[in-house]
């Protein structure tokens, strides 16, 4: 079973808040209430969006290579089977009846349908992992846990934020729960840090280590629209979490 791939639009990846400003502001206010820097949160979500796009491009390229090979093989098999198909279509009994009815037509039609199916851009229903999601979930779970959220609250919050960011076709609470369960099995101390822990302390600072120029580049705001390259980081200037 296969499904068509839902591609992320570049605008939703670069600045997901534009999708639903009202819901986003309400959600970000909730994160601010925990003391979490929402500038870093938005950068992390943008990074996850870019990661997903790269992952899907790579997956599509792998599938395309496989598809081209399969189409070539199917066409070659159909060509080699030409004499047999001709026999199946034309062999008749002494009474003039077709010996194999429409079997030849069925076989040829099935192969051609298979080739057309291969030509359609699809991804497997069960994708072979979502590394971009794993990285994003684990990265955001740490500050949520450090803020005092339970695992249940953490999973729900992650599901809300990734859904708002446009990943609702992939992300479910069960997937998030599985990612966290697997990491906790690997590292029993995961999620036990406090706000002052080096692993999460940056998330609880009022100022995020992101310059205004970099933030404009990440979000695609007008002040950076005319610049093609990534701006140089400006020393001594930081974006304040509002």
C-alpha positions as CSV (number, residue, x, y, z in Angstrom):
1,X,0.0,0.0,0.0
2,X,1.4,3.4,-0.9
3,X,0.3,7.0,-0.5
4,X,1.1,10.2,-2.2
5,X,3.8,12.3,-0.4
6,X,2.7,15.5,1.2
7,X,5.5,18.0,0.5
8,X,6.2,20.8,3.0
9,X,6.0,24.3,1.4
10,X,9.1,26.4,1.9
11,X,7.0,29.1,3.6
12,X,5.7,26.8,6.2
13,X,9.2,25.4,6.9
14,X,10.9,28.8,7.2
15,X,8.2,30.5,9.3
16,X,5.4,28.1,10.5
17,X,3.7,30.8,12.6
18,X,2.2,32.3,9.4
19,X,-0.1,29.3,9.1
20,X,-2.4,30.2,12.0
21,X,-1.2,33.3,14.0
22,X,-3.9,33.1,16.6
23,X,-3.3,29.5,17.5
24,X,0.4,30.0,17.4
25,X,0.4,32.9,19.8
26,X,-1.7,31.0,22.2
27,X,0.6,28.0,22.1
28,X,3.7,30.1,22.4
29,X,2.3,31.9,25.4
30,X,1.9,28.5,27.0
31,X,5.6,27.7,26.4
32,X,6.6,31.2,27.7
33,X,4.6,30.5,30.8
34,X,7.0,27.6,31.5
35,X,10.0,29.9,31.2
36,X,11.0,28.4,27.8
37,X,12.6,30.8,25.3
38,X,10.2,30.7,22.3
39,X,12.8,32.1,19.9
40,X,14.8,29.0,20.3
41,X,11.6,27.0,20.0
42,X,10.7,28.5,16.7
43,X,14.3,28.0,15.4
44,X,14.1,24.4,16.5
45,X,10.8,23.9,14.7
46,X,12.1,25.5,11.5
47,X,15.1,23.2,11.7
48,X,12.8,20.2,12.0
49,X,10.9,21.4,8.9
50,X,14.1,21.7,6.9
51,X,15.2,18.3,8.2
52,X,12.0,16.7,7.0
53,X,12.3,18.3,3.6
54,X,15.8,17.0,3.2
55,X,14.8,13.5,4.4
56,X,11.9,13.3,2.0
57,X,14.1,14.5,-0.9
58,X,16.6,11.7,-0.1
59,X,13.8,9.2,0.3
60,X,12.2,10.2,-2.9
61,X,15.5,10.0,-4.8
62,X,16.0,6.5,-3.4
63,X,12.5,5.5,-4.5
64,X,13.0,7.1,-7.9
65,X,16.2,5.1,-8.5
66,X,14.4,1.9,-7.5
67,X,11.3,2.8,-9.6
68,X,13.4,3.4,-12.8
69,X,15.1,0.1,-12.4
70,X,11.7,-1.7,-11.9
71,X,10.1,0.0,-14.8
72,X,13.0,-1.0,-17.1
73,X,12.8,-4.6,-15.8
74,X,9.0,-4.8,-16.3
75,X,9.3,-3.4,-19.8
76,X,12.0,-5.8,-20.7
77,X,10.0,-8.8,-19.3
78,X,7.0,-7.7,-21.3
79,X,9.1,-7.5,-24.5
80,X,10.6,-10.9,-23.9
81,X,7.2,-12.4,-23.2
82,X,5.9,-11.0,-26.6
83,X,5.9,-14.4,-28.4
84,X,4.2,-16.1,-25.4
85,X,1.6,-13.4,-25.2
86,X,1.0,-13.7,-28.9
87,X,0.4,-17.4,-28.5
88,X,-2.0,-16.8,-25.6
89,X,-4.0,-14.3,-27.6
90,X,-4.2,-16.3,-30.9
91,X,-4.1,-20.0,-30.1
92,X,-7.4,-21.6,-31.1
93,X,-9.1,-24.9,-30.9
94,X,-10.2,-26.9,-34.0
95,X,-13.6,-25.3,-33.4
96,X,-12.1,-21.8,-33.7
97,X,-12.4,-21.0,-30.0
98,X,-9.5,-19.2,-28.2
99,X,-7.6,-21.8,-26.2
100,X,-6.8,-19.4,-23.4
101,X,-9.7,-17.0,-23.6
102,X,-8.4,-13.5,-22.8
103,X,-5.5,-14.6,-20.6
104,X,-3.0,-13.0,-22.9
105,X,-4.8,-9.7,-22.7
106,X,-5.1,-10.0,-18.9
107,X,-1.3,-10.6,-18.5
108,X,-0.3,-7.7,-20.7
109,X,-2.8,-5.4,-19.1
110,X,-1.6,-6.3,-15.6
111,X,2.0,-5.6,-16.5
112,X,1.2,-2.3,-18.1
113,X,-0.9,-1.3,-15.1
114,X,2.0,-2.2,-12.8
115,X,4.4,0.0,-14.9
116,X,1.9,3.0,-14.7
117,X,1.7,2.5,-10.9
118,X,5.4,2.6,-10.6
119,X,5.5,5.9,-12.4
120,X,3.3,7.6,-9.8
121,X,5.3,9.5,-7.1
122,X,4.5,7.6,-4.0
123,X,6.1,6.8,-0.6
124,X,5.5,3.7,1.4
125,X,2.7,3.8,3.9
126,X,5.1,2.9,6.7
127,X,8.1,5.1,6.2
128,X,11.5,3.7,7.3
129,X,11.8,6.0,10.3
130,X,11.7,9.8,10.7
131,X,15.1,10.9,11.9
132,X,14.1,14.6,11.7
133,X,11.2,13.9,14.1
134,X,13.3,11.9,16.5
135,X,15.8,14.7,16.8
136,X,13.1,17.3,17.2
137,X,11.1,15.4,19.8
138,X,14.2,14.6,21.9
139,X,15.5,18.2,21.7
140,X,12.2,19.7,22.8
141,X,11.3,17.1,25.4
142,X,14.3,18.1,27.5
143,X,13.2,21.7,28.3
144,X,9.6,20.6,28.8
145,X,10.7,18.0,31.4
146,X,13.1,20.5,33.0
147,X,10.1,22.9,33.4
148,X,8.4,20.3,35.5
149,X,6.0,18.8,32.9
150,X,5.1,15.2,33.3
151,X,5.8,12.7,30.5
152,X,2.1,12.8,29.6
153,X,2.1,16.6,29.4
154,X,5.3,16.6,27.5
155,X,4.0,14.2,24.8
156,X,0.8,16.2,24.4
157,X,2.7,19.5,24.1
158,X,5.0,18.1,21.5
159,X,2.1,16.7,19.5
160,X,0.4,20.1,19.6
161,X,3.5,22.1,18.5
162,X,4.5,19.7,15.7
163,X,0.9,19.6,14.5
164,X,0.8,23.4,14.3
165,X,4.1,23.3,12.5
166,X,2.4,21.4,9.7
167,X,3.5,17.8,10.5
168,X,0.1,16.5,11.4
169,X,0.2,14.0,8.5
170,X,3.2,12.3,10.2
171,X,3.2,13.1,13.9
172,X,1.0,11.3,16.4
173,X,1.1,11.1,20.2
174,X,1.9,7.4,19.8
175,X,5.0,8.1,17.6
176,X,6.2,10.7,20.1
177,X,5.7,8.3,23.0
178,X,7.6,5.6,21.1
179,X,10.6,7.9,20.4
180,X,10.7,8.9,24.1
181,X,10.3,5.4,25.4
182,X,13.1,4.2,23.2
183,X,15.5,7.0,24.3
184,X,14.6,6.4,28.0
185,X,15.5,2.7,27.5
186,X,18.8,3.7,26.0
187,X,19.5,6.5,28.6
188,X,17.6,6.1,31.9
189,X,18.6,9.7,32.9
190,X,16.9,11.3,29.8
191,X,14.5,14.0,30.8
192,X,15.7,14.3,34.4
193,X,17.6,17.6,34.0
194,X,16.7,20.7,35.8
195,X,16.5,24.2,34.3
196,X,20.1,24.9,35.4
197,X,21.5,21.8,33.7
198,X,24.0,22.6,31.0
199,X,22.0,20.5,28.6
200,X,18.9,22.8,28.8
201,X,20.0,26.0,30.5
202,X,19.9,28.0,27.2
203,X,16.2,27.3,26.8
204,X,15.5,29.2,30.1
205,X,17.5,32.3,29.3
206,X,15.6,35.5,28.5
207,X,17.9,36.2,25.6
208,X,18.4,33.5,22.9
209,X,21.8,33.1,21.4
210,X,20.4,34.1,18.0
211,X,21.2,37.4,16.4
212,X,18.4,39.5,14.7
213,X,20.1,39.0,11.3
214,X,20.1,35.2,11.7
215,X,16.5,35.2,13.0
216,X,15.5,37.2,9.9
217,X,17.3,34.7,7.7
218,X,15.7,31.7,9.4
219,X,12.1,33.2,9.3
220,X,12.3,34.9,5.9
221,X,11.3,38.3,7.3
222,X,11.3,41.3,4.9
223,X,14.5,42.9,6.3
224,X,16.4,39.9,4.9
225,X,14.4,39.3,1.8
226,X,16.9,41.0,-0.5
227,X,19.9,39.0,0.7
228,X,20.6,35.7,-0.9
229,X,23.3,34.4,1.5
230,X,23.1,33.8,5.2
231,X,24.0,37.0,7.1
232,X,27.1,37.1,9.2
233,X,26.4,36.7,12.9
234,X,26.5,40.1,14.6
235,X,28.4,40.1,17.8
236,X,26.9,41.5,20.9
237,X,23.3,41.6,19.7
238,X,20.7,39.0,20.8
239,X,17.1,38.4,20.2
240,X,15.0,38.9,23.4
241,X,12.3,36.3,24.1
242,X,9.0,38.2,24.3
